[in-house]
Structure formats: C-alpha cells, structure tokens
Amino acid sequence: MKSAYELAMERLEKESPSEAPLREEQKQALARVDEDYQAKLAEREVFLAGKRDAARAAGNHQEAEELEAERRSERERIEAEREEAKERIRRGEG
C-alpha cells in the first residue's frame, strides 16, 4: 500500500515529468559507462588490495592501513566520476 506522499509524488510526476525519457542511444551509453567504470574500479581494487595484502604479510600494518584508505578514496573518486559521466549523458552532453 502506497503512502499519501508516494501517491502525491506520482501525480506530480505525471503532471510535470522531471526528466524526459531516455533515448535508446542514451541507455546504451549509460550501460557502456557502467561497464567501463566497473572495470576501472575492479582494476584499482585488485591492484591496491594486492599491495595492501603484501604490506600486511610483511608486517607493515601502517602501510596496509594507508593503502586501505587509498582504496576507499579511489572507489569514491571513480564512483563520482561515473555518476558525472552518466549525468552528462542524461543531459545530452555526452
């Protein structure tokens, strides 16, 4: 059962759609962006996780923590880049 808020938002969306429907080319471009950035993210994750694990195995816990922080930072950066690229496509700029 939908709340009054959800029903009101549906009515509002019908009266004044917030975004135009995506064209097929845009949908394909969005899928490519997701694939490209997922690959980029996986590459960085594997690389940094390997370095982190090597540092842990060597007993260098400080370096391991720094590499883990870098991994998290890289993940956030790549995800932000992906969302920016997708937003450009949605606006018709890319």
Phi, psi and omega in degrees: 000132183273147178282166178299323179298313180298319178295318179296320179294322177297316178297316180298317180296323179293321181289322185213084182302138183282331180222147174287149178300147180285140174283162181301321179298321179294319179299317179294319179295320178297320178295320178296318179299314178302314180297314182298313182287330175295319178295317179298318180295316180297320179299313180293320180299312181296315181299309183289325178295323177296315178295319179297314180296322178295320179295318178297317181296328179278356179084011181266083185288330178296313179296321179298318178295321179295320178293324177294319177296320178295320178300315179295319180296317178297319179300313180297317181296313182294319178295323177294318177300318180299315181294324177296316179297318180294322180294322177299319179295316180299325179280353180086018182266348187229000000 
